[in-house]
């Protein structure tokens, strides 16, 4: 996925915002792609707990409507702060939302979702 930035200097917060906006834009392009992308998503711990009370845990079955961008960005920022995912810029992990970063052409930016292994 490519995101367009006004400058090569930005913050982690802004980079995440731009990435979420682009992902939502891509979801709006093609309904079948939206379904495919949704199938690769995950539930948050609180969503799993809420569904567990009913005895069944499932992803929504119907294709999702496009999420609210402001809400999705806020959710992504909270997830970053809770270490649900990490961000690497040019091979270096960034730790704070307001950390300034410099993006250079050809240097990778990686968003990596963390998953706990069984046993700890």
C-alpha positions, 0 to 999 in steps of 0.5 A: 500500500502506498500513502502520499505525504506532503513532506518527508518529515512526519510523525508516527501518528500522522503516518498511521492516520494516512495508512488507515485512510488509504486502507479505508479508501482501498476497501471502498473500491471493490466489494469483493476485495473488502470481503477478502480484506475483512476475512484477514482481520481480527477481533480485539480482546474486548470483542472476543470477551463480549462474544464469549459470554454468548458462547460463540465467537465469530467475525461478522458474516456480511461484508462490512460497510466502510468504517468511520475514518475518524473512529478507525484512526483513533482505534489504530492510535490506541492499538499502537499505544497498547502494542497491538502492532509496532511500526518500523521505519527503515529497520528501526522500531518507533515507539511514540505516536508523536515521534518525528520520523523522516521517510526516504524514498526506497526505505521500508515502513513496516506495520507488524501486528503482534500476537501472543504465543501459546504459553505466554 
